[in-house]
């Protein structure tokens, strides 16, 4: 696998501290507090095109997305 530069500096810069927040549940997904960041993704295919939709789901899964 080839590494892709994201234009990030090699030495981490100091960023502002995260403020404390309370954790809530959105369905089965924890949001806020010490919960990890959650990102929702969608397919862009016609759902009637089952093969293309399954391909996009496989690509999302391979990139690290989890089905919750």
mmCIF file as Biopython writes it, N, C-alpha, C and O atoms, coordinates in Angstrom:
data_model
#
loop_
_atom_site.group_PDB
_atom_site.id
_atom_site.type_symbol
_atom_site.label_atom_id
_atom_site.label_alt_id
_atom_site.label_comp_id
_atom_site.label_asym_id
_atom_site.label_entity_id
_atom_site.label_seq_id
_atom_site.pdbx_PDB_ins_code
_atom_site.Cartn_x
_atom_site.Cartn_y
_atom_site.Cartn_z
_atom_site.occupancy
_atom_site.B_iso_or_equiv
_atom_site.auth_seq_id
_atom_site.auth_asym_id
_atom_site.pdbx_PDB_model_num
ATOM 1   N N  . UNK A ? 1  ? 0.846   -1.173 0.000  1.0 0.0 1  A 1 
ATOM 2   C CA . UNK A ? 1  ? 0.000   0.000  0.000  1.0 0.0 1  A 1 
ATOM 3   C C  . UNK A ? 1  ? 0.893   1.239  0.000  1.0 0.0 1  A 1 
ATOM 4   O O  . UNK A ? 1  ? 1.862   1.299  0.757  1.0 0.0 1  A 1 
ATOM 5   N N  . UNK A ? 2  ? 0.585   2.211  -0.826 1.0 0.0 2  A 1 
ATOM 6   C CA . UNK A ? 2  ? 1.371   3.431  -0.941 1.0 0.0 2  A 1 
ATOM 7   C C  . UNK A ? 2  ? 0.851   4.482  0.027  1.0 0.0 2  A 1 
ATOM 8   O O  . UNK A ? 2  ? -0.353  4.724  0.109  1.0 0.0 2  A 1 
ATOM 9   N N  . UNK A ? 3  ? 1.766   5.104  0.758  1.0 0.0 3  A 1 
ATOM 10  C CA . UNK A ? 3  ? 1.379   6.169  1.684  1.0 0.0 3  A 1 
ATOM 11  C C  . UNK A ? 3  ? 1.056   7.427  0.893  1.0 0.0 3  A 1 
ATOM 12  O O  . UNK A ? 3  ? 1.736   7.752  -0.080 1.0 0.0 3  A 1 
ATOM 13  N N  . UNK A ? 4  ? 0.025   8.126  1.314  1.0 0.0 4  A 1 
ATOM 14  C CA . UNK A ? 4  ? -0.389  9.358  0.661  1.0 0.0 4  A 1 
ATOM 15  C C  . UNK A ? 4  ? -0.183  10.502 1.641  1.0 0.0 4  A 1 
ATOM 16  O O  . UNK A ? 4  ? -0.672  10.453 2.770  1.0 0.0 4  A 1 
ATOM 17  N N  . UNK A ? 5  ? 0.534   11.524 1.217  1.0 0.0 5  A 1 
ATOM 18  C CA . UNK A ? 5  ? 0.769   12.686 2.068  1.0 0.0 5  A 1 
ATOM 19  C C  . UNK A ? 5  ? -0.522  13.486 2.199  1.0 0.0 5  A 1 
ATOM 20  O O  . UNK A ? 5  ? -1.170  13.811 1.205  1.0 0.0 5  A 1 
ATOM 21  N N  . UNK A ? 6  ? -0.880  13.793 3.424  1.0 0.0 6  A 1 
ATOM 22  C CA . UNK A ? 6  ? -2.091  14.577 3.674  1.0 0.0 6  A 1 
ATOM 23  C C  . UNK A ? 6  ? -1.771  16.033 3.938  1.0 0.0 6  A 1 
ATOM 24  O O  . UNK A ? 6  ? -2.652  16.813 4.299  1.0 0.0 6  A 1 
ATOM 25  N N  . UNK A ? 7  ? -0.498  16.405 3.756  1.0 0.0 7  A 1 
ATOM 26  C CA . UNK A ? 7  ? -0.099  17.787 3.949  1.0 0.0 7  A 1 
ATOM 27  C C  . UNK A ? 7  ? 0.011   18.173 5.413  1.0 0.0 7  A 1 
ATOM 28  O O  . UNK A ? 7  ? 0.030   19.360 5.739  1.0 0.0 7  A 1 
ATOM 29  N N  . UNK A ? 8  ? 0.083   17.198 6.293  1.0 0.0 8  A 1 
ATOM 30  C CA . UNK A ? 8  ? 0.190   17.465 7.723  1.0 0.0 8  A 1 
ATOM 31  C C  . UNK A ? 8  ? 1.655   17.707 8.078  1.0 0.0 8  A 1 
ATOM 32  O O  . UNK A ? 8  ? 2.539   17.087 7.488  1.0 0.0 8  A 1 
ATOM 33  N N  . UNK A ? 9  ? 1.924   18.595 9.028  1.0 0.0 9  A 1 
ATOM 34  C CA . UNK A ? 9  ? 3.311   18.821 9.443  1.0 0.0 9  A 1 
ATOM 35  C C  . UNK A ? 9  ? 3.862   17.567 10.119 1.0 0.0 9  A 1 
ATOM 36  O O  . UNK A ? 9  ? 3.118   16.824 10.760 1.0 0.0 9  A 1 
ATOM 37  N N  . UNK A ? 10 ? 5.157   17.338 9.976  1.0 0.0 10 A 1 
ATOM 38  C CA . UNK A ? 10 ? 5.756   16.142 10.560 1.0 0.0 10 A 1 
ATOM 39  C C  . UNK A ? 10 ? 5.826   16.237 12.078 1.0 0.0 10 A 1 
ATOM 40  O O  . UNK A ? 10 ? 5.769   15.211 12.756 1.0 0.0 10 A 1 
ATOM 41  N N  . UNK A ? 11 ? 5.948   17.429 12.621 1.0 0.0 11 A 1 
ATOM 42  C CA . UNK A ? 11 ? 5.971   17.617 14.066 1.0 0.0 11 A 1 
ATOM 43  C C  . UNK A ? 11 ? 4.590   18.125 14.472 1.0 0.0 11 A 1 
ATOM 44  O O  . UNK A ? 11 ? 4.139   19.150 13.959 1.0 0.0 11 A 1 
ATOM 45  N N  . UNK A ? 12 ? 3.909   17.425 15.386 1.0 0.0 12 A 1 
ATOM 46  C CA . UNK A ? 12 ? 2.565   17.871 15.758 1.0 0.0 12 A 1 
ATOM 47  C C  . UNK A ? 12 ? 2.595   19.279 16.354 1.0 0.0 12 A 1 
ATOM 48  O O  . UNK A ? 12 ? 3.459   19.597 17.171 1.0 0.0 12 A 1 
ATOM 49  N N  . UNK A ? 13 ? 1.668   20.097 15.950 1.0 0.0 13 A 1 
ATOM 50  C CA . UNK A ? 13 ? 1.560   21.439 16.503 1.0 0.0 13 A 1 
ATOM 51  C C  . UNK A ? 13 ? 0.639   21.389 17.716 1.0 0.0 13 A 1 
ATOM 52  O O  . UNK A ? 13 ? -0.240  20.531 17.793 1.0 0.0 13 A 1 
ATOM 53  N N  . UNK A ? 14 ? 0.834   22.295 18.657 1.0 0.0 14 A 1 
ATOM 54  C CA . UNK A ? 14 ? -0.008  22.323 19.849 1.0 0.0 14 A 1 
ATOM 55  C C  . UNK A ? 14 ? -1.360  22.902 19.466 1.0 0.0 14 A 1 
ATOM 56  O O  . UNK A ? 14 ? -1.450  23.983 18.884 1.0 0.0 14 A 1 
ATOM 57  N N  . UNK A ? 15 ? -2.406  22.163 19.803 1.0 0.0 15 A 1 
ATOM 58  C CA . UNK A ? 15 ? -3.752  22.641 19.532 1.0 0.0 15 A 1 
ATOM 59  C C  . UNK A ? 15 ? -4.461  22.885 20.856 1.0 0.0 15 A 1 
ATOM 60  O O  . UNK A ? 15 ? -4.004  22.438 21.909 1.0 0.0 15 A 1 
ATOM 61  N N  . UNK A ? 16 ? -5.551  23.577 20.796 1.0 0.0 16 A 1 
ATOM 62  C CA . UNK A ? 16 ? -6.308  23.898 22.008 1.0 0.0 16 A 1 
ATOM 63  C C  . UNK A ? 16 ? -6.796  22.619 22.673 1.0 0.0 16 A 1 
ATOM 64  O O  . UNK A ? 16 ? -7.109  21.635 22.003 1.0 0.0 16 A 1 
ATOM 65  N N  . UNK A ? 17 ? -6.855  22.647 23.994 1.0 0.0 17 A 1 
ATOM 66  C CA . UNK A ? 17 ? -7.348  21.495 24.724 1.0 0.0 17 A 1 
ATOM 67  C C  . UNK A ? 17 ? -8.832  21.318 24.455 1.0 0.0 17 A 1 
ATOM 68  O O  . UNK A ? 17 ? -9.574  22.286 24.291 1.0 0.0 17 A 1 
ATOM 69  N N  . UNK A ? 18 ? -9.248  20.052 24.414 1.0 0.0 18 A 1 
ATOM 70  C CA . UNK A ? 18 ? -10.671 19.773 24.243 1.0 0.0 18 A 1 
ATOM 71  C C  . UNK A ? 18 ? -11.396 20.102 25.537 1.0 0.0 18 A 1 
ATOM 72  O O  . UNK A ? 18 ? -10.907 19.798 26.625 1.0 0.0 18 A 1 
ATOM 73  N N  . UNK A ? 19 ? -12.543 20.713 25.419 1.0 0.0 19 A 1 
ATOM 74  C CA . UNK A ? 19 ? -13.320 20.995 26.619 1.0 0.0 19 A 1 
ATOM 75  C C  . UNK A ? 19 ? -14.079 19.736 27.020 1.0 0.0 19 A 1 
ATOM 76  O O  . UNK A ? 19 ? -14.402 18.899 26.177 1.0 0.0 19 A 1 
ATOM 77  N N  . UNK A ? 20 ? -14.356 19.612 28.292 1.0 0.0 20 A 1 
ATOM 78  C CA . UNK A ? 20 ? -15.094 18.466 28.801 1.0 0.0 20 A 1 
ATOM 79  C C  . UNK A ? 20 ? -16.545 18.566 28.340 1.0 0.0 20 A 1 
ATOM 80  O O  . UNK A ? 20 ? -17.136 19.645 28.371 1.0 0.0 20 A 1 
ATOM 81  N N  . UNK A ? 21 ? -17.107 17.465 27.922 1.0 0.0 21 A 1 
ATOM 82  C CA . UNK A ? 21 ? -18.519 17.426 27.565 1.0 0.0 21 A 1 
ATOM 83  C C  . UNK A ? 21 ? -19.113 16.139 28.118 1.0 0.0 21 A 1 
ATOM 84  O O  . UNK A ? 21 ? -18.388 15.192 28.423 1.0 0.0 21 A 1 
ATOM 85  N N  . UNK A ? 22 ? -20.406 16.112 28.244 1.0 0.0 22 A 1 
ATOM 86  C CA . UNK A ? 22 ? -21.020 14.885 28.744 1.0 0.0 22 A 1 
ATOM 87  C C  . UNK A ? 22 ? -21.305 13.959 27.577 1.0 0.0 22 A 1 
ATOM 88  O O  . UNK A ? 22 ? -21.506 14.402 26.447 1.0 0.0 22 A 1 
ATOM 89  N N  . UNK A ? 23 ? -21.319 12.691 27.863 1.0 0.0 23 A 1 
ATOM 90  C CA . UNK A ? 23 ? -21.537 11.694 26.826 1.0 0.0 23 A 1 
ATOM 91  C C  . UNK A ? 23 ? -23.020 11.358 26.744 1.0 0.0 23 A 1 
ATOM 92  O O  . UNK A ? 23 ? -23.676 11.156 27.765 1.0 0.0 23 A 1 
ATOM 93  N N  . UNK A ? 24 ? -23.549 11.300 25.509 1.0 0.0 24 A 1 
ATOM 94  C CA . UNK A ? 24 ? -24.922 10.883 25.284 1.0 0.0 24 A 1 
ATOM 95  C C  . UNK A ? 24 ? -24.922 9.739  24.285 1.0 0.0 24 A 1 
ATOM 96  O O  . UNK A ? 24 ? -23.921 9.502  23.609 1.0 0.0 24 A 1 
ATOM 97  N N  . UNK A ? 25 ? -26.021 9.041  24.191 1.0 0.0 25 A 1 
ATOM 98  C CA . UNK A ? 25 ? -26.162 7.961  23.228 1.0 0.0 25 A 1 
ATOM 99  C C  . UNK A ? 25 ? -27.100 8.415  22.113 1.0 0.0 25 A 1 
ATOM 100 O O  . UNK A ? 25 ? -28.186 8.929  22.380 1.0 0.0 25 A 1 
ATOM 101 N N  . UNK A ? 26 ? -26.690 8.227  20.892 1.0 0.0 26 A 1 
ATOM 102 C CA . UNK A ? 26 ? -27.534 8.471  19.727 1.0 0.0 26 A 1 
ATOM 103 C C  . UNK A ? 26 ? -27.763 7.089  19.120 1.0 0.0 26 A 1 
ATOM 104 O O  . UNK A ? 26 ? -26.930 6.584  18.368 1.0 0.0 26 A 1 
ATOM 105 N N  . UNK A ? 27 ? -28.877 6.499  19.451 1.0 0.0 27 A 1 
ATOM 106 C CA . UNK A ? 27 ? -29.098 5.094  19.101 1.0 0.0 27 A 1 
ATOM 107 C C  . UNK A ? 27 ? -28.119 4.262  19.896 1.0 0.0 27 A 1 
ATOM 108 O O  . UNK A ? 27 ? -28.117 4.313  21.126 1.0 0.0 27 A 1 
ATOM 109 N N  . UNK A ? 28 ? -27.288 3.497  19.214 1.0 0.0 28 A 1 
ATOM 110 C CA . UNK A ? 28 ? -26.285 2.673  19.890 1.0 0.0 28 A 1 
ATOM 111 C C  . UNK A ? 28 ? -24.889 3.285  19.824 1.0 0.0 28 A 1 
ATOM 112 O O  . UNK A ? 28 ? -23.908 2.623  20.163 1.0 0.0 28 A 1 
ATOM 113 N N  . UNK A ? 29 ? -24.789 4.546  19.389 1.0 0.0 29 A 1 
ATOM 114 C CA . UNK A ? 29 ? -23.496 5.205  19.202 1.0 0.0 29 A 1 
ATOM 115 C C  . UNK A ? 29 ? -23.285 6.250  20.300 1.0 0.0 29 A 1 
ATOM 116 O O  . UNK A ? 29 ? -24.117 7.136  20.495 1.0 0.0 29 A 1 
ATOM 117 N N  . UNK A ? 30 ? -22.155 6.135  21.018 1.0 0.0 30 A 1 
ATOM 118 C CA . UNK A ? 30 ? -21.809 7.112  22.049 1.0 0.0 30 A 1 
ATOM 119 C C  . UNK A ? 30 ? -21.231 8.362  21.391 1.0 0.0 30 A 1 
ATOM 120 O O  . UNK A ? 30 ? -20.387 8.270  20.500 1.0 0.0 30 A 1 
ATOM 121 N N  . UNK A ? 31 ? -21.694 9.538  21.838 1.0 0.0 31 A 1 
ATOM 122 C CA . UNK A ? 31 ? -21.231 10.818 21.299 1.0 0.0 31 A 1 
ATOM 123 C C  . UNK A ? 31 ? -20.855 11.715 22.466 1.0 0.0 31 A 1 
ATOM 124 O O  . UNK A ? 31 ? -21.589 11.789 23.452 1.0 0.0 31 A 1 
ATOM 125 N N  . UNK A ? 32 ? -19.717 12.399 22.365 1.0 0.0 32 A 1 
ATOM 126 C CA . UNK A ? 32 ? -19.275 13.310 23.410 1.0 0.0 32 A 1 
ATOM 127 C C  . UNK A ? 32 ? -18.479 12.595 24.483 1.0 0.0 32 A 1 
ATOM 128 O O  . UNK A ? 32 ? -18.221 11.395 24.386 1.0 0.0 32 A 1 
ATOM 129 N N  . UNK A ? 33 ? -18.095 13.337 25.502 1.0 0.0 33 A 1 
ATOM 130 C CA . UNK A ? 33 ? -17.297 12.763 26.577 1.0 0.0 33 A 1 
ATOM 131 C C  . UNK A ? 33 ? -15.988 12.207 26.038 1.0 0.0 33 A 1 
ATOM 132 O O  . UNK A ? 33 ? -15.300 12.869 25.261 1.0 0.0 33 A 1 
ATOM 133 N N  . UNK A ? 34 ? -15.645 10.992 26.448 1.0 0.0 34 A 1 
ATOM 134 C CA . UNK A ? 34 ? -14.418 10.343 25.977 1.0 0.0 34 A 1 
ATOM 135 C C  . UNK A ? 34 ? -14.676 9.400  24.806 1.0 0.0 34 A 1 
ATOM 136 O O  . UNK A ? 34 ? -13.795 8.623  24.438 1.0 0.0 34 A 1 
ATOM 137 N N  . UNK A ? 35 ? -15.867 9.456  24.216 1.0 0.0 35 A 1 
ATOM 138 C CA . UNK A ? 35 ? -16.201 8.569  23.096 1.0 0.0 35 A 1 
ATOM 139 C C  . UNK A ? 35 ? -15.354 8.940  21.876 1.0 0.0 35 A 1 
ATOM 140 O O  . UNK A ? 35 ? -15.037 10.113 21.679 1.0 0.0 35 A 1 
ATOM 141 N N  . UNK A ? 36 ? -14.988 7.955  21.061 1.0 0.0 36 A 1 
ATOM 142 C CA . UNK A ? 36 ? -14.246 8.279  19.841 1.0 0.0 36 A 1 
ATOM 143 C C  . UNK A ? 36 ? -15.132 9.057  18.864 1.0 0.0 36 A 1 
ATOM 144 O O  . UNK A ? 36 ? -16.359 8.989  18.937 1.0 0.0 36 A 1 
ATOM 145 N N  . UNK A ? 37 ? -14.502 9.790  17.959 1.0 0.0 37 A 1 
ATOM 146 C CA . UNK A ? 37 ? -15.239 10.561 16.958 1.0 0.0 37 A 1 
ATOM 147 C C  . UNK A ? 37 ? -15.956 9.593  16.021 1.0 0.0 37 A 1 
ATOM 148 O O  . UNK A ? 37 ? -15.368 8.607  15.576 1.0 0.0 37 A 1 
ATOM 149 N N  . UNK A ? 38 ? -17.216 9.870  15.721 1.0 0.0 38 A 1 
ATOM 150 C CA . UNK A ? 38 ? -18.004 9.043  14.807 1.0 0.0 38 A 1 
ATOM 151 C C  . UNK A ? 38 ? -18.299 9.838  13.547 1.0 0.0 38 A 1 
ATOM 152 O O  . UNK A ? 38 ? -18.601 11.030 13.608 1.0 0.0 38 A 1 
ATOM 153 N N  . UNK A ? 39 ? -18.210 9.165  12.399 1.0 0.0 39 A 1 
ATOM 154 C CA . UNK A ? 39 ? -18.494 9.797  11.116 1.0 0.0 39 A 1 
ATOM 155 C C  . UNK A ? 39 ? -19.492 8.913  10.389 1.0 0.0 39 A 1 
ATOM 156 O O  . UNK A ? 39 ? -19.296 7.702  10.285 1.0 0.0 39 A 1 
ATOM 157 N N  . UNK A ? 40 ? -20.559 9.516  9.888  1.0 0.0 40 A 1 
ATOM 158 C CA . UNK A ? 40 ? -21.545 8.749  9.132  1.0 0.0 40 A 1 
ATOM 159 C C  . UNK A ? 40 ? -21.189 8.823  7.659  1.0 0.0 40 A 1 
ATOM 160 O O  . UNK A ? 40 ? -20.779 9.873  7.164  1.0 0.0 40 A 1 
ATOM 161 N N  . UNK A ? 41 ? -21.345 7.702  6.959  1.0 0.0 41 A 1 
ATOM 162 C CA . UNK A ? 41 ? -21.067 7.688  5.533  1.0 0.0 41 A 1 
ATOM 163 C C  . UNK A ? 41 ? -22.268 7.105  4.789  1.0 0.0 41 A 1 
ATOM 164 O O  . UNK A ? 41 ? -23.111 6.422  5.370  1.0 0.0 41 A 1 
ATOM 165 N N  . UNK A ? 42 ? -22.320 7.390  3.506  1.0 0.0 42 A 1 
ATOM 166 C CA . UNK A ? 42 ? -23.429 6.916  2.675  1.0 0.0 42 A 1 
ATOM 167 C C  . UNK A ? 42 ? -22.887 6.464  1.325  1.0 0.0 42 A 1 
ATOM 168 O O  . UNK A ? 42 ? -21.799 6.865  0.912  1.0 0.0 42 A 1 
ATOM 169 N N  . UNK A ? 43 ? -23.649 5.638  0.657  1.0 0.0 43 A 1 
ATOM 170 C CA . UNK A ? 43 ? -23.295 5.264  -0.711 1.0 0.0 43 A 1 
ATOM 171 C C  . UNK A ? 43 ? -23.888 6.300  -1.663 1.0 0.0 43 A 1 
ATOM 172 O O  . UNK A ? 43 ? -24.818 7.024  -1.310 1.0 0.0 43 A 1 
ATOM 173 N N  . UNK A ? 44 ? -23.339 6.357  -2.865 1.0 0.0 44 A 1 
ATOM 174 C CA . UNK A ? 44 ? -23.817 7.320  -3.857 1.0 0.0 44 A 1 
ATOM 175 C C  . UNK A ? 44 ? -24.440 6.629  -5.061 1.0 0.0 44 A 1 
ATOM 176 O O  . UNK A ? 44 ? -24.744 7.271  -6.066 1.0 0.0 44 A 1 
ATOM 177 N N  . UNK A ? 45 ? -24.629 5.319  -4.954 1.0 0.0 45 A 1 
ATOM 178 C CA . UNK A ? 45 ? -25.193 4.554  -6.065 1.0 0.0 45 A 1 
ATOM 179 C C  . UNK A ? 45 ? -26.709 4.475  -5.944 1.0 0.0 45 A 1 
ATOM 180 O O  . UNK A ? 45 ? -27.281 4.751  -4.889 1.0 0.0 45 A 1 
ATOM 181 N N  . UNK A ? 46 ? -27.338 4.098  -7.033 1.0 0.0 46 A 1 
ATOM 182 C CA . UNK A ? 46 ? -28.768 3.790  -6.967 1.0 0.0 46 A 1 
ATOM 183 C C  . UNK A ? 46 ? -28.899 2.490  -6.190 1.0 0.0 46 A 1 
ATOM 184 O O  . UNK A ? 46 ? -28.192 1.524  -6.477 1.0 0.0 46 A 1 
ATOM 185 N N  . UNK A ? 47 ? -29.787 2.454  -5.219 1.0 0.0 47 A 1 
ATOM 186 C CA . UNK A ? 47 ? -29.926 1.240  -4.422 1.0 0.0 47 A 1 
ATOM 187 C C  . UNK A ? 47 ? -30.445 0.070  -5.250 1.0 0.0 47 A 1 
ATOM 188 O O  . UNK A ? 47 ? -30.306 -1.084 -4.846 1.0 0.0 47 A 1 
ATOM 189 N N  . UNK A ? 48 ? -31.035 0.353  -6.390 1.0 0.0 48 A 1 
ATOM 190 C CA . UNK A ? 48 ? -31.474 -0.728 -7.282 1.0 0.0 48 A 1 
ATOM 191 C C  . UNK A ? 48 ? -30.287 -1.397 -7.966 1.0 0.0 48 A 1 
ATOM 192 O O  . UNK A ? 48 ? -30.408 -2.517 -8.463 1.0 0.0 48 A 1 
ATOM 193 N N  . UNK A ? 49 ? -29.127 -0.713 -7.996 1.0 0.0 49 A 1 
ATOM 194 C CA . UNK A ? 49 ? -27.895 -1.299 -8.551 1.0 0.0 49 A 1 
ATOM 195 C C  . UNK A ? 49 ? -27.167 -1.995 -7.406 1.0 0.0 49 A 1 
ATOM 196 O O  . UNK A ? 49 ? -26.237 -1.450 -6.812 1.0 0.0 49 A 1 
ATOM 197 N N  . UNK A ? 50 ? -27.615 -3.210 -7.116 1.0 0.0 50 A 1 
ATOM 198 C CA . UNK A ? 50 ? -27.138 -3.944 -5.947 1.0 0.0 50 A 1 
ATOM 199 C C  . UNK A ? 50 ? -25.625 -4.159 -5.995 1.0 0.0 50 A 1 
ATOM 200 O O  . UNK A ? 50 ? -24.946 -3.977 -4.985 1.0 0.0 50 A 1 
ATOM 201 N N  . UNK A ? 51 ? -25.097 -4.540 -7.143 1.0 0.0 51 A 1 
ATOM 202 C CA . UNK A ? 51 ? -23.666 -4.809 -7.263 1.0 0.0 51 A 1 
ATOM 203 C C  . UNK A ? 51 ? -22.815 -3.589 -6.936 1.0 0.0 51 A 1 
ATOM 204 O O  . UNK A ? 51 ? -21.840 -3.690 -6.190 1.0 0.0 51 A 1 
ATOM 205 N N  . UNK A ? 52 ? -23.183 -2.431 -7.495 1.0 0.0 52 A 1 
ATOM 206 C CA . UNK A ? 52 ? -22.416 -1.205 -7.255 1.0 0.0 52 A 1 
ATOM 207 C C  . UNK A ? 52 ? -22.540 -0.763 -5.802 1.0 0.0 52 A 1 
ATOM 208 O O  . UNK A ? 52 ? -21.573 -0.286 -5.209 1.0 0.0 52 A 1 
ATOM 209 N N  . UNK A ? 53 ? -23.728 -0.921 -5.232 1.0 0.0 53 A 1 
ATOM 210 C CA . UNK A ? 53 ? -23.934 -0.536 -3.835 1.0 0.0 53 A 1 
ATOM 211 C C  . UNK A ? 53 ? -23.106 -1.419 -2.914 1.0 0.0 53 A 1 
ATOM 212 O O  . UNK A ? 53 ? -22.460 -0.919 -1.993 1.0 0.0 53 A 1 
ATOM 213 N N  . UNK A ? 54 ? -23.118 -2.724 -3.151 1.0 0.0 54 A 1 
ATOM 214 C CA . UNK A ? 54 ? -22.301 -3.636 -2.351 1.0 0.0 54 A 1 
ATOM 215 C C  . UNK A ? 54 ? -20.814 -3.338 -2.511 1.0 0.0 54 A 1 
ATOM 216 O O  . UNK A ? 54 ? -20.052 -3.463 -1.552 1.0 0.0 54 A 1 
ATOM 217 N N  . UNK A ? 55 ? -20.393 -2.943 -3.715 1.0 0.0 55 A 1 
ATOM 218 C CA . UNK A ? 55 ? -18.995 -2.579 -3.945 1.0 0.0 55 A 1 
ATOM 219 C C  . UNK A ? 55 ? -18.615 -1.371 -3.099 1.0 0.0 55 A 1 
ATOM 220 O O  . UNK A ? 55 ? -17.549 -1.360 -2.483 1.0 0.0 55 A 1 
ATOM 221 N N  . UNK A ? 56 ? -19.469 -0.359 -3.062 1.0 0.0 56 A 1 
ATOM 222 C CA . UNK A ? 56 ? -19.160 0.823  -2.257 1.0 0.0 56 A 1 
ATOM 223 C C  . UNK A ? 56 ? -19.140 0.484  -0.767 1.0 0.0 56 A 1 
ATOM 224 O O  . UNK A ? 56 ? -18.304 0.998  -0.024 1.0 0.0 56 A 1 
ATOM 225 N N  . UNK A ? 57 ? -20.053 -0.375 -0.332 1.0 0.0 57 A 1 
ATOM 226 C CA . UNK A ? 57 ? -20.052 -0.796 1.076  1.0 0.0 57 A 1 
ATOM 227 C C  . UNK A ? 57 ? -18.751 -1.519 1.404  1.0 0.0 57 A 1 
ATOM 228 O O  . UNK A ? 57 ? -18.166 -1.293 2.463  1.0 0.0 57 A 1 
ATOM 229 N N  . UNK A ? 58 ? -18.291 -2.392 0.499  1.0 0.0 58 A 1 
ATOM 230 C CA . UNK A ? 58 ? -17.027 -3.109 0.708  1.0 0.0 58 A 1 
ATOM 231 C C  . UNK A ? 58 ? -15.861 -2.132 0.776  1.0 0.0 58 A 1 
ATOM 232 O O  . UNK A ? 58 ? -14.958 -2.310 1.594  1.0 0.0 58 A 1 
ATOM 233 N N  . UNK A ? 59 ? -15.863 -1.099 -0.071 1.0 0.0 59 A 1 
ATOM 234 C CA . UNK A ? 59 ? -14.791 -0.102 -0.051 1.0 0.0 59 A 1 
ATOM 235 C C  . UNK A ? 59 ? -14.807 0.700  1.247  1.0 0.0 59 A 1 
ATOM 236 O O  . UNK A ? 59 ? -13.749 0.993  1.805  1.0 0.0 59 A 1 
ATOM 237 N N  . UNK A ? 60 ? -15.986 1.055  1.730  1.0 0.0 60 A 1 
ATOM 238 C CA . UNK A ? 60 ? -16.085 1.773  3.008  1.0 0.0 60 A 1 
ATOM 239 C C  . UNK A ? 60 ? -15.560 0.902  4.141  1.0 0.0 60 A 1 
ATOM 240 O O  . UNK A ? 60 ? -14.824 1.376  5.006  1.0 0.0 60 A 1 
ATOM 241 N N  . UNK A ? 61 ? -15.940 -0.372 4.134  1.0 0.0 61 A 1 
ATOM 242 C CA . UNK A ? 61 ? -15.481 -1.300 5.158  1.0 0.0 61 A 1 
ATOM 243 C C  . UNK A ? 61 ? -13.961 -1.456 5.113  1.0 0.0 61 A 1 
ATOM 244 O O  . UNK A ? 61 ? -13.298 -1.471 6.150  1.0 0.0 61 A 1 
ATOM 245 N N  . UNK A ? 62 ? -13.416 -1.572 3.897  1.0 0.0 62 A 1 
ATOM 246 C CA . UNK A ? 62 ? -11.959 -1.731 3.742  1.0 0.0 62 A 1 
ATOM 247 C C  . UNK A ? 62 ? -11.217 -0.485 4.211  1.0 0.0 62 A 1 
ATOM 248 O O  . UNK A ? 62 ? -10.060 -0.580 4.620  1.0 0.0 62 A 1 
ATOM 249 N N  . UNK A ? 63 ? -11.858 0.682  4.159  1.0 0.0 63 A 1 
ATOM 250 C CA . UNK A ? 63 ? -11.190 1.915  4.593  1.0 0.0 63 A 1 
ATOM 251 C C  . UNK A ? 63 ? -11.318 2.131  6.106  1.0 0.0 63 A 1 
ATOM 252 O O  . UNK A ? 63 ? -10.800 3.109  6.645  1.0 0.0 63 A 1 
ATOM 253 N N  . UNK A ? 64 ? -12.010 1.212  6.781  1.0 0.0 64 A 1 
ATOM 254 C CA . UNK A ? 64 ? -12.079 1.297  8.236  1.0 0.0 64 A 1 
ATOM 255 C C  . UNK A ? 64 ? -13.442 1.649  8.797  1.0 0.0 64 A 1 
ATOM 256 O O  . UNK A ? 64 ? -13.609 1.675  10.017 1.0 0.0 64 A 1 
ATOM 257 N N  . UNK A ? 65 ? -14.417 1.918  7.951  1.0 0.0 65 A 1 
ATOM 258 C CA . UNK A ? 65 ? -15.760 2.218  8.447  1.0 0.0 65 A 1 
ATOM 259 C C  . UNK A ? 65 ? -16.363 0.963  9.046  1.0 0.0 65 A 1 
ATOM 260 O O  . UNK A ? 65 ? -16.166 -0.141 8.537  1.0 0.0 65 A 1 
ATOM 261 N N  . UNK A ? 66 ? -17.099 1.142  10.130 1.0 0.0 66 A 1 
ATOM 262 C CA . UNK A ? 66 ? -17.768 0.029  10.786 1.0 0.0 66 A 1 
ATOM 263 C C  . UNK A ? 66 ? -19.260 0.202  10.680 1.0 0.0 66 A 1 
ATOM 264 O O  . UNK A ? 66 ? -19.771 1.317  10.780 1.0 0.0 66 A 1 
ATOM 265 N N  . UNK A ? 67 ? -19.958 -0.890 10.480 1.0 0.0 67 A 1 
ATOM 266 C CA . UNK A ? 67 ? -21.411 -0.856 10.441 1.0 0.0 67 A 1 
ATOM 267 C C  . UNK A ? 67 ? -21.918 -0.968 11.868 1.0 0.0 67 A 1 
ATOM 268 O O  . UNK A ? 67 ? -21.606 -1.921 12.582 1.0 0.0 67 A 1 
ATOM 269 N N  . UNK A ? 68 ? -22.709 0.024  12.271 1.0 0.0 68 A 1 
ATOM 270 C CA . UNK A ? 68 ? -23.248 0.033  13.639 1.0 0.0 68 A 1 
ATOM 271 C C  . UNK A ? 68 ? -24.749 -0.039 13.569 1.0 0.0 68 A 1 
ATOM 272 O O  . UNK A ? 68 ? -25.415 -0.044 14.604 1.0 0.0 68 A 1 
#
